[in-house]
Amino acid sequence: MKELFLSELRRFRAAALVATAIHLVLQLCAGRLADPLLLSWQPHAVFLLFYVLCGFGFAVYQFGTYRQPSRWIWLLHRPLAPQRVGAALALASSCLILLAIGLPLLLAVGLTDVLSTRTVDARHYLMVLFVVLFCLNGWLAGAYVMLNGRLSATVVVLLPVLLMGRLAAGADLLLPGAICTALLAGLALGAFKPERTAPPQRLPALLAAGLPLQLGFYFTLLWTGSLAFQYGEMLLGVHPLNRPVPPAGGHTELARADGRAAFELGLAASTDPRAAHWARQVPLLDIESVSPMTRQFPVRHQITNLDSLQWIDEERHTAWTFSHDSMRFEGADLHTGAARGSFGAGGEGSPLPFDAVPFVFENWIMTPHRLYRRDPVARRFTDVLSVPAPETLLSAPKEIGPRWYVLTDRRLLVFARPDDSLAQPVRLLYSIALPGRVTGLERVDVAPLLDGTLLSFNHGRKMAEGEPDARQTVLFVDEAGHAQPVADRALTHDFAAPFEHKAWWLSPVTHAVLALPALFENGDVGVPQRSAFADIVGQRRPPEVVAWAIGAALLSSFAAWTWLRRARVSPARRYGWTLAVLLLGLPGLGVLALLQPRGAAARAPAPAGVPVAA
């Protein structure tokens, strides 16, 4: 095993050294053009995809040379178990990936930390580990695809995205990363056998190979099926989001409507005697909208950035970047790069840390429970308002007439508009409880009247995902802050129920497994981590969707039984596969076709003690 490990290192050492040098030069050039550590998660996701493809391509070349029958026999014809041969190659490839990918990244982060004043946190070093993990998982996926020899096996590439693609803290992603690597390693090492196309015989090997394939087939069917359905509706001209005139009474109609049209739709369904009078006033009113500015807050030590954590002081030519380690903004001169100290919650030079990682937009700094406004003259943050935990802020103040409107995950707060200096604390006039769940809130339309205010709440944002009880609620609030219901109408669903609940009926068991990462804190507003998993799994499903789930399971199990009729397998294995596909649904049928092909299954097992030919 040692000799095979060393020979594989010698085989790729020259290419690895060249790749290391090129990668290091690219990292240094990127660091001169911008600060890669400050990029948001979207560019980071593109870079991760590149690294996964690098690992996948390395495996394709590496095993493409070994997959020829004569070379495959030569590789396995040695006094080592096939899995030990695979482990030696995997260990050598891991070292090469560490050299070509991990070392340049680590040097780039370390040199930035030591030789510059840019903000480098401990999470950035952990980011290097996750890039290496993604690249290694790409290699393991590529190894399995090449050894399996079937194009459908490429679904395993989706496993790292499904298990590790979350905006969570780095420590919380260690367990999903380890599970992902272990699953792919078991899958790849299980393919190291003399007859590569033979299905796994033992139950542990079958389970280890089936779980990542089940997740990959689930996502592939979900994604391709959704695209095919929606493109078909577009070609027929019936797609709700692609029609010139949206379906009447649905969320698309309300979302496209401006404030005046939204109030007209709501007041038309009202039985209040004042509704007709208000409907005549609506075209003459100045109507504004208040929407959530964010639905997710950054989490401390998050592996990447949800949004920009930097603001620029143009007068002093200073860039202030937030540090997850110190929980303060660290300054650096824009021209010379010299350190300019810290900017804490109490102002410039203050050691007081922020209570959470903030959002930065214009002159506002918002944490989940506090809102600050930056005072460039006094060089401090003015504490504008706060809400008690666990209530969470969703927006900065929206100025409508003589009032400020601020949205939280539970209420709409209405303040008297203060003066520009904010010398006096803001005064809360009243607050209105949200009439629905904040996860479905699209926007709140505000229409000031002479004797009060009309409010229209659109709670249909997640209807396309099967969210129940989507409604439009219109309230009249008098000057004293007393809210009176004016209209409450249910929004009709623009899509068919099977499309909205496709992620569930396709495979309820897989849907529940993929909901497990919701237990990790990722800053989602309005979704308590203790109940997030229960909310996803226990969501109410219409009877039509339940019938679709049962029908898909029965159809899959019948297809599995038909598939196995021509394969010479034991009755226990046939019944086991059929029950498994009945439980796992349509994705399980894809796993069966890949792991139990009819041609390979029809081969009789070799007698004990007789060597098996490749």
Phi, psi and omega in degrees: 000321179296316181295321179294321177299313181291323180293324178291325176295317179294327182297322186247012186295320181294314179296322180293320179294320178295316179297322178297314180296316180296317181297319180294319178296318178297322178294318180293322178293319178297323178292334177281328182278326183202183176252098183300333182289343181266356181294152178282178188291336181295308175297323178299323179296323178295318179295321178298320178299321178298316181293322176298318179294327176297313178297319180296315180295323177299316180293322180299316178291315184299312183271346173295330177280332181274342190285348177297139187307315183294317179290327179295319176295319180297322181293318184269350182276075181204159184285057178221145173295145181306322180293329176288327174297314177297321179295323179295316178294320180295320179294318178295318180293325177297319178296320179294321177294320176299321181288313187277332184250307186291316184296313177298321178295317180296318177296320180296316179292316181295316179295323176297321181291320187273320190260000181223172177261011176295151183281118178235123181254171177297330180296334180288327174291324177292332177299324178299318179299320182287328175296317178297320179298316179298317179295317178296320178294325174297321178295316180297320178296316178297322178298317180294318181298317182291321181285326180287320176082010179241138183296326181295344179290348180294351178297341181292343178297336182283346185300313178301325179292318183291323185267329187245354183277067181224147178272069182241173177295149183302320181295327180288338181270355180296317181294310175300324178295318179294320179295317180298314180295320179295319180295314180292325178294317177297322179293314182290316181292331177292338178278352177280094179205158183303315177258097190297327184275356180291139180289155176299140183263321184271150184298315178301318179294323179294318179293318180296325179280328186282326185297308179296326178292323178299315179295320180293316179294325179299310182294322180296314178296320181296314184288309181293321178296319179296315179297316181297318181295315184290320177294325175297317177295324177296317180295327178277351179076025182241007180291128184301326182272353185244009180264145177299322178244113183291162178300138182290138175084001184258182181290324181299319179297317182288322181292325179284336184289143173282183185301318181295313180295325179296317178293323178297319178296317181290316183291333178295335180263008184271147173255003179292134181297340180274351187299319181296321179295317179293323180298326177288333180278334188306314181298343182263356187267154172269103186257131177240166181235148175240124181233155174298129177280337178208150175242006180207130178261150175298148177255142181299138182064027176300141189292336175221189185253128175291323179203183180294137178245037184220144171224154188248130171266098186295324183293321181260004179054050183233135174258125180253117183244133183282136179252125177290337180283310182271345183059035175222166174275131179254131186264150176212138180293134182292333184265313185259342184079005181292146180293141180240021177086197185243157177231099182269188181295338179268359179123188181293131182083356181282133177276000183290118181281160173285153182283344178201167177292126187268168166260140180242122173210122184054235181263009182258141173237119185236127170254173182304331186236358182223149177234127180241152170238133183283130177254101185292337181282308181280351180056053178207171175256129176270123179285103188278309182201166179212158176233148181287140175294146007269010177299142188233135176289145179238345184207158169282166181299134173254119183276116177231107183066224181271021186227158172255136176243125181233133183257134171240180180283359180232332188218165165252114183266135181239119182245153168290134183294121180278175175285168185294335182282342183054037179292329180253149177299146179293146185251121178283122178277311177192172177222147181240124178293140178295133181282001180208182181289141183290336179298334179260003184284121177272307180193167175237121176268136185239124178237101179291132175246174179291326184247014180165207183216138172262134179236134176240119181257122178257108181249050181240017188297326186253024179296325180292348177256013177087013180297125181278168173059043174281130188215161165247126181239129178248128180239147169251125181245121179281180184295337179275356178091012178274124183266136178235127177295133178249316181209148178210106183236140177283138178274134178282153182279129180283329179255159175292150183301319178300326178290318182294328182252024184300327182293340181265307187290338178301320175192094181303324181292314179295323177300320179290323179295317181288347176277350182299321177300346177295344178288343179275142181290123177226014172081008180297133181275136178081006180235089179300133185298331181291333183245002183298313180297316180296323179294320181289313184286322184269015180298140181291131181246137177295152179304325179300320181289322176299319178296321177297318180297316179295317180297319179295320180294316180294318179297320179295317181294322177296317178296324178294317179297319178295320179298321185276350182296327182268001179259134180278084177237162181291153178301323180297319180292322179295314179294322179297315179297318182296316178293323179296317179292325176299323181282323187266347175080202185301320177300326178296331177294322175295322177297318179299314182296331182275319185270341182230061179295150186293321181295315181288326182289337184283350181282133179286141179295146181289144176300155180297137177089354179260124181296144181265131178283153180285000000 
